[in-house]
Amino acid sequence: MLLACSRRCGGRLFRALFAEVDLDSGGAYQDHRIAQPGYICLNCGSPAFDLSEVPAEMEAEAEEDAKPAGTDILCPVCETLVQVDAGMECPNCGAPLEVAEGR
């Protein structure tokens, strides 16, 4: 975990907003867990972010944005095998395309 203030105020203390704390019958601390990530900077009160999650989030976004590879499509009219996305028209004759099986 690497927390940082969104205002870059330099604060080094943060509060977990959604933390659950377990206590014994005498009120002594036993355990804690973060129920949902959410933090604030105790220096200025701004939201704080966990910078250790950034690489994973960037990778997930890149996978979402990745365009699927083209497939081999056989034109039913001119019988030309072209590599395009499914649902497009044939670049040669403009006919609707269907996926070629077994190729």
Wavefront OBJ file of the C-alpha trace (Angstrom):
o trace
v 0.000 0.000 0.000
v 1.326 3.443 -0.942
v -1.113 6.215 0.001
v -0.800 9.739 -1.391
v -2.896 12.879 -0.919
v -4.825 14.001 -4.006
v -3.820 17.636 -3.265
v -0.174 16.633 -2.845
v -0.019 18.459 0.485
v 2.745 16.172 1.754
v 0.650 14.644 4.521
v 1.845 11.264 5.772
v -1.139 10.282 7.952
v -4.342 8.927 6.446
v -7.633 7.572 7.727
v -9.379 4.544 6.264
v -13.026 5.515 5.802
v -14.449 2.012 5.592
v -12.417 0.058 8.143
v -13.936 -2.481 10.512
v -12.260 -2.814 13.911
v -12.694 -5.828 16.189
v -12.609 -5.229 19.958
v -12.837 -7.573 22.916
v -15.374 -7.125 25.726
v -13.000 -4.717 27.523
v -12.691 -2.495 24.425
v -9.126 -3.532 23.586
v -8.144 -3.676 19.921
v -8.056 -7.198 18.476
v -8.027 -6.903 14.671
v -9.066 -4.750 11.724
v -9.912 -5.117 8.036
v -10.553 -2.695 5.191
v -14.126 -3.285 4.008
v -13.805 -0.976 0.997
v -10.860 1.122 -0.172
v -11.379 4.765 0.713
v -8.929 7.046 2.484
v -8.589 10.710 3.462
v -5.509 12.749 4.240
v -5.451 13.790 7.914
v -3.326 16.843 7.044
v -5.781 18.592 4.678
v -8.884 16.357 4.558
v -8.649 15.598 0.827
v -9.214 12.154 -0.646
v -6.148 9.942 -0.762
v -5.256 7.324 -3.347
v -3.430 4.028 -3.123
v -0.713 4.421 -5.745
v 0.213 0.725 -5.569
v -3.039 -0.055 -7.428
v -2.189 2.151 -10.421
v -0.182 -0.396 -12.489
v -2.923 -3.032 -12.176
v -5.604 -0.505 -13.133
v -3.594 0.664 -16.150
v -3.145 -2.942 -17.284
v -6.872 -3.640 -16.905
v -7.711 -0.527 -18.950
v -5.244 -1.534 -21.654
v -6.865 -4.983 -21.900
v -10.308 -3.383 -22.236
v -9.072 -1.069 -24.977
v -7.262 -3.829 -26.860
v -8.927 -4.362 -30.176
v -9.755 -7.993 -30.951
v -7.680 -9.476 -33.746
v -9.288 -9.747 -37.144
v -10.613 -13.092 -38.293
v -10.649 -14.812 -41.651
v -13.972 -14.048 -43.314
v -15.228 -15.762 -46.460
v -17.297 -13.547 -48.730
v -20.458 -15.448 -49.816
v -20.647 -13.544 -53.108
v -17.120 -13.247 -54.496
v -15.655 -16.091 -52.340
v -12.644 -14.003 -51.362
v -11.023 -14.819 -48.013
v -10.352 -11.511 -46.270
v -9.177 -10.723 -42.746
v -11.557 -8.245 -41.108
v -13.787 -8.005 -38.054
v -17.010 -10.006 -38.121
v -20.100 -8.074 -39.110
v -18.331 -5.929 -41.688
v -18.853 -5.905 -45.422
v -16.532 -7.430 -47.986
v -13.954 -4.845 -49.071
v -14.104 -6.257 -52.624
v -17.835 -6.474 -53.380
v -19.618 -4.974 -50.327
v -21.590 -8.136 -49.457
v -22.291 -9.066 -45.788
v -19.635 -11.450 -44.478
v -19.785 -14.740 -42.574
v -17.053 -16.411 -40.524
v -15.172 -19.130 -42.431
v -15.152 -22.417 -40.466
v -12.254 -24.867 -40.527
v -9.617 -22.401 -41.744
l 1 2 3 4 5 6 7 8 9 10 11 12 13 14 15 16 17 18 19 20 21 22 23 24 25 26 27 28 29 30 31 32 33 34 35 36 37 38 39 40 41 42 43 44 45 46 47 48 49 50 51 52 53 54 55 56 57 58 59 60 61 62 63 64 65 66 67 68 69 70 71 72 73 74 75 76 77 78 79 80 81 82 83 84 85 86 87 88 89 90 91 92 93 94 95 96 97 98 99 100 101 102 103
